[in-house]
Amino acid sequence: MSRTAQNIKFIRQHYGISQRRLASLLNVSVRTVQHWEQADYAPSGPAVKLIQLLANNDAVFTELTSIEEDEAIMYLAHDDQAFTIMGVPFRNEAEYRATLDATISNMYEGFEPTVADIELAREADDLGRPLTGAEVLAKINARNSVPNK
């Protein structure tokens, strides 16, 4: 039996999952996992990277199992050359990267950013310090208020 086949079996045993469950996590067929474990052929493409990650990091397994098959792919419109997020420009790469990383991290928790959210983050960068909770709340309330007629 090849080392790859042994590693795939080890991964399943380590996480206590079936071939069917591993196939689902890797988005391949059960038969493909069976072929890998029987050393008929080796994984290729993105499956190789996912298997390597699963073998070395339990957090990857947790993340993969938390993603529902029908869940939409998350994407945040950004431009690494122009330092823009959802069309909102940033003054420099440091502010752009910090905001991009923070926004994406929150998206994993279900946050769906709007352009106004990105502008709010940029305002904090313009101040050179994080906004206080009161400042954030005031800005959100101002944004959500309906003008008097």
VEXSEZA-400859 format. One record per residue (C-alpha): residue number from 0; chain; x, z, y. Coordinates in Angstrom, 2 decimals. Each point is the difference from the previous one (the first is absolute). Layout:
VEXSEZA-400859
   i ch    east      up   north
 NUM  A       X       Z       Y
...
***
This chain:
VEXSEZA-400859
   i ch    east      up   north
   0  A    0.00    0.00    0.00
   1  A    1.36   -0.90    3.43
   2  A    0.76    2.57    2.68
   3  A   -2.74   -1.49    2.21
   4  A   -2.57    0.38   -2.77
   5  A    1.11    3.60   -0.56
   6  A   -0.23    0.72    3.74
   7  A   -3.52   -1.37    0.25
   8  A   -1.12    2.16   -2.93
   9  A    1.74    2.98    1.58
  10  A   -1.82   -0.58    3.29
  11  A   -3.37   -0.03   -1.78
  12  A    0.87    3.15   -1.95
  13  A    1.34    1.74    3.10
  14  A   -3.23   -0.61    1.90
  15  A   -2.24    0.35   -3.05
  16  A   -1.67   -3.37    0.50
  17  A   -1.11   -2.79   -2.29
  18  A    1.23   -3.57   -0.04
  19  A   -3.30   -0.93    1.63
  20  A    0.57    2.45    2.88
  21  A    3.59   -1.16    0.56
  22  A   -1.20   -3.61   -0.03
  23  A   -2.59    0.89    2.63
  24  A    2.58    1.75    2.19
  25  A    2.36   -2.98   -0.20
  26  A   -2.79   -2.58    0.31
  27  A    0.89   -1.72   -3.27
  28  A   -1.86   -0.46   -3.27
  29  A    0.09    2.54   -2.82
  30  A    1.49   -2.70   -2.19
  31  A    2.87   -0.40    2.47
  32  A    0.82    3.71   -0.25
  33  A   -0.16   -0.29   -3.78
  34  A    2.45   -2.93    0.09
  35  A    2.37    2.01    2.20
  36  A   -0.12    3.02   -2.31
  37  A    0.58   -2.20   -3.06
  38  A    2.96   -1.64    1.81
  39  A   -1.61   -3.43   -0.40
  40  A    0.97   -0.59    3.61
  41  A    1.03    2.00    3.04
  42  A   -1.95    0.68    3.18
  43  A    0.74   -2.20    2.99
  44  A   -0.78   -0.27    3.68
  45  A   -1.72    2.88    1.80
  46  A   -0.74    1.74   -3.31
  47  A    3.73    0.68   -0.44
  48  A    0.19    1.81    3.33
  49  A   -3.17    2.01   -0.65
  50  A    1.25    1.02   -3.44
  51  A    3.33    1.08    1.50
  52  A   -1.82    2.03    2.64
  53  A   -2.29    1.59   -2.59
  54  A    3.00    0.91   -2.13
  55  A    1.74    1.77    2.86
  56  A   -2.67    1.47    2.26
  57  A   -3.13    1.89   -1.01
  58  A   -1.39   -0.46    3.53
  59  A   -0.29   -3.74   -0.69
  60  A   -2.26    0.73   -2.97
  61  A   -2.13    2.26    2.20
  62  A   -0.30   -2.71    2.66
  63  A   -0.83   -2.76   -2.47
  64  A   -2.68    2.07   -1.71
  65  A   -1.57    0.85    3.36
  66  A   -0.49   -3.64    0.91
  67  A   -3.31   -1.40   -1.14
  68  A    0.05   -3.52   -1.40
  69  A   -2.59   -1.21    2.50
  70  A    1.61    1.75    2.96
  71  A    0.90   -2.32    2.86
  72  A    3.64   -0.75    0.67
  73  A    1.17    1.86    3.08
  74  A    1.72   -2.06    2.65
  75  A    0.95    0.92    3.52
  76  A    0.62   -2.97    2.31
  77  A    3.48    0.41    1.43
  78  A    2.92   -2.06    1.22
  79  A    3.50    1.35   -0.63
  80  A    1.59   -2.40    2.50
  81  A   -2.41    0.54    2.89
  82  A   -0.47    3.74   -0.75
  83  A   -3.80   -0.29    0.01
  84  A   -2.62    1.73   -2.12
  85  A   -3.46   -1.55    0.07
  86  A    1.17   -1.90    3.09
  87  A    1.03    3.19    1.85
  88  A    3.60   -0.34    1.25
  89  A    2.57    2.80   -0.22
  90  A    3.00    0.42    2.28
  91  A    2.62    0.27   -2.70
  92  A    0.55   -0.09   -3.73
  93  A    0.22    3.79   -0.40
  94  A   -3.48    0.57    1.49
  95  A   -1.40   -2.99   -1.88
  96  A    1.39    1.18   -3.38
  97  A   -1.10    3.61    0.50
  98  A   -3.55   -1.08    0.85
  99  A   -0.12   -2.57   -2.80
 100  A    1.21    2.53   -2.60
 101  A   -2.39    2.71    1.18
 102  A   -2.96   -2.39    0.06
 103  A    0.70   -1.38   -3.48
 104  A    0.46    3.51   -1.40
 105  A   -3.40    0.98    1.36
 106  A   -1.57   -3.17   -1.39
 107  A    0.81    1.31   -3.50
 108  A   -2.27    2.93    0.84
 109  A   -2.87   -2.31    0.94
 110  A    0.70   -0.43    3.73
 111  A   -1.08   -3.40    1.33
 112  A    1.79   -0.49    3.31
 113  A   -1.50   -1.84    2.93
 114  A    1.80   -1.63    2.91
 115  A   -1.05    3.01    2.10
 116  A    1.71    2.33   -2.50
 117  A    3.23   -2.00    0.25
 118  A   -0.24    0.01    3.81
 119  A   -0.43    3.78   -0.12
 120  A    3.15    0.31   -2.11
 121  A    1.87   -2.20    2.46
 122  A   -1.14    2.21    2.90
 123  A    1.65    2.94   -1.74
 124  A    3.19   -2.07   -0.22
 125  A   -0.31   -0.79    3.72
 126  A   -0.16    3.73    0.75
 127  A    3.10    0.57   -2.08
 128  A   -1.69    2.82   -1.88
 129  A   -2.86    0.39   -2.46
 130  A   -3.44    0.34    1.53
 131  A   -1.51    3.45   -0.32
 132  A   -3.17    0.43   -2.02
 133  A   -1.93    0.49    3.23
 134  A    1.41   -3.24    1.45
 135  A   -0.89   -1.95   -3.13
 136  A   -3.52    1.46   -0.04
 137  A   -0.49   -0.78    3.70
 138  A    1.11   -3.59   -0.54
 139  A   -2.28   -0.42   -3.02
 140  A   -2.94    1.49    1.89
 141  A    0.69   -2.24    2.99
 142  A    0.20   -3.01   -2.29
 143  A   -3.25    0.91   -1.75
 144  A   -1.96    0.97    3.10
 145  A   -2.75   -2.20    1.31
 146  A    0.20   -0.71    3.73
 147  A   -2.88    1.34    2.13
 148  A   -2.44   -2.60    1.24
***
